Amino acid sequence: MTSYWNHNTAYHPWLLRIVAEQPRSRVLDVGCGDGLLPEKLAPLADAVVGLEPDPATARRAAERLAHLPHVRVERETFAEHTPSTRYDVVIFVASLHHMDLTAALARARDLLSPGGELLIVGLAADRSPGDRLLAALQVIPARLGSWLHRESRDIGVPTSPPRESLAEIRAAARGLLPGAHIRRGLYYRYLLRWRTPTAAAR
């Protein structure tokens, strides 16, 4: 499967547009799946690292990316990842909810270089009546998008239901990522963008 569309890849253009806004030397994709996003990121960075702990999925990603010498896949969890240098961009696409929220956000923050950016396309649990109402309002647009783009729902990667609500995610971000911008998107996703202070600001 060379390329496809689903509720996660629908936000690849948003991610790529941000990464392309300025030169980026090192980009990390946490939970890179079969490697589609790192492949798209390759022209925009000097080095792209994809983390994928699932052995079978990591092999598929490595095969996809074998022709790109500056892109590599590491078969390890985010907690296990100990890079020698920091990253200019750290990305999570439907992977943060597989981890401990506060620990992962804190680690992502600490792995970013001054002026670096954290970008998240995430899933949140519907806890409140408001959450459930907003999710219900998305059903028709989501199904229409899936039909128009011929959605590939099952791409053979591990999945897990989200645990935290968007309110809980916002609360965690306030404590760890001051000034982070979080908004709801279509397809039952939320988007988070946060930039670290520059060296001068620190």
C-alpha positions in Angstrom: 0.0 0.0 0.0 1.9 3.1 -1.3 -0.5 5.8 -0.2 -4.0 6.0 1.3 -6.4 8.3 3.1 -8.0 7.9 6.5 -8.9 10.0 9.5 -5.2 10.3 10.4 -3.7 11.0 7.0 -6.3 13.6 6.5 -4.1 15.8 8.7 -0.8 15.1 7.0 -1.2 18.3 4.9 -1.5 20.4 8.1 1.6 18.8 9.5 3.6 19.1 6.3 2.6 22.8 5.9 3.9 23.6 9.4 7.2 21.7 9.0 7.8 23.4 5.7 7.4 26.9 7.2 11.1 27.1 8.1 14.2 24.9 7.7 14.1 21.8 9.9 17.1 19.7 10.4 15.7 16.9 12.6 12.1 15.6 12.8 10.7 12.8 15.0 7.5 11.0 14.2 6.4 9.1 17.4 4.4 6.0 16.5 5.2 6.2 12.7 3.1 3.2 11.8 4.0 2.0 8.3 6.1 5.0 7.6 3.8 7.0 5.3 4.3 10.3 7.2 8.1 10.0 7.4 8.2 9.4 3.7 6.3 12.6 3.1 8.5 14.5 5.6 11.7 13.4 3.9 12.0 16.3 1.5 11.5 18.8 4.3 14.2 17.8 6.8 17.9 16.7 6.9 17.0 13.8 9.2 13.7 12.1 10.0 13.3 9.4 12.7 10.3 7.3 13.1 9.6 5.4 16.2 7.5 2.2 16.0 7.5 -0.4 18.8 5.4 -3.0 17.0 7.9 -5.4 15.2 5.7 -6.2 12.2 4.7 -2.6 11.6 8.3 -1.4 12.1 9.5 -3.8 9.4 6.9 -2.5 7.0 8.0 1.1 7.7 11.6 0.2 7.2 10.8 -1.4 3.8 8.9 1.7 2.7 11.7 4.0 3.7 14.7 1.9 2.6 15.3 4.2 -0.4 15.7 7.3 1.8 19.1 7.3 3.5 18.3 10.2 5.8 15.1 8.6 7.2 15.3 5.8 9.6 12.9 3.7 11.7 13.8 2.7 15.3 11.8 -0.2 16.8 11.4 1.2 20.3 8.9 3.0 22.5 9.0 6.8 23.0 10.1 6.2 26.6 13.0 4.1 25.4 14.2 6.7 22.9 17.4 8.4 23.9 18.6 10.6 21.0 22.1 12.2 21.1 20.7 15.6 20.0 17.3 17.3 20.2 14.7 17.6 17.5 13.3 20.6 15.7 9.9 19.0 15.4 8.2 16.2 17.4 5.0 14.7 15.9 2.4 12.4 17.3 -0.4 11.2 15.0 -2.9 9.0 16.8 -0.2 7.7 19.0 -0.2 9.8 22.2 -3.2 8.1 23.6 -1.2 4.8 23.7 1.1 6.4 26.3 1.0 8.0 29.7 -0.2 11.5 28.8 1.8 13.7 31.2 5.0 11.6 30.9 4.8 11.7 27.1 4.1 15.4 26.9 7.0 16.2 29.3 9.4 14.0 27.4 8.4 15.6 24.1 8.9 19.0 25.5 12.4 18.1 26.8 13.4 16.6 23.4 12.8 19.8 21.5 15.4 22.3 20.6 14.9 26.0 21.4 12.2 27.2 19.0 11.2 23.7 18.1 7.6 22.6 17.7 5.4 19.9 19.1 2.6 18.8 16.7 -0.2 16.4 17.8 -3.1 14.9 15.9 -4.8 13.1 18.7 -7.8 11.2 19.9 -9.8 12.1 23.0 -12.4 10.1 24.9 -16.0 11.5 24.9 -16.7 11.9 28.6 -19.2 14.8 28.9 -22.5 15.4 27.3 -20.9 18.2 25.3 -18.2 15.8 24.0 -20.8 13.3 22.9 -22.9 16.0 21.2 -19.9 17.3 19.2 -18.9 13.7 18.3 -22.5 13.1 17.0 -22.4 16.2 14.9 -19.3 14.9 13.2 -20.8 11.6 12.1 -22.2 12.9 8.7 -19.1 15.0 7.7 -16.8 12.1 8.7 -18.7 9.6 6.8 -18.9 11.9 3.8 -15.1 12.5 3.9 -14.5 8.7 4.2 -16.7 8.1 1.1 -15.2 10.9 -1.0 -11.6 9.9 -0.2 -12.2 6.1 -0.3 -11.0 5.7 3.2 -8.6 2.8 4.1 -9.7 2.1 7.6 -7.6 -0.9 8.5 -3.9 -0.5 7.5 -2.7 -3.2 9.8 -1.3 -1.3 12.7 -2.1 -1.6 16.5 -4.9 0.5 17.7 -6.2 1.5 21.2 -9.2 3.6 22.4 -8.4 7.0 24.0 -8.5 7.3 27.8 -8.4 11.1 28.5 -11.0 13.6 27.5 -10.1 16.8 25.7 -10.7 18.7 28.9 -8.1 16.5 30.6 -5.7 16.9 27.8 -6.1 20.6 27.9 -5.4 20.6 31.6 -2.2 18.6 31.2 -1.0 20.8 28.4 -1.6 24.0 30.5 0.7 22.6 33.1 3.4 21.3 30.8 3.2 23.4 27.6 2.3 27.0 28.4 0.6 28.7 25.5 -0.2 25.5 23.6 -2.9 25.9 21.0 -5.5 23.1 21.0 -8.6 22.8 18.8 -11.0 20.2 17.8 -10.8 19.0 14.2 -12.9 16.8 12.0 -12.8 13.0 12.0 -12.9 12.8 15.8 -9.4 14.3 16.2 -8.0 17.2 18.1 -4.9 19.3 17.0 -2.2 20.6 19.3 0.6 22.9 18.3 3.2 24.2 20.7 6.5 26.0 20.2 9.3 26.0 22.7 10.8 29.3 23.9 13.9 30.4 21.9 17.3 30.4 23.6 17.1 34.2 24.0 13.7 33.9 25.6 15.0 31.5 28.2 
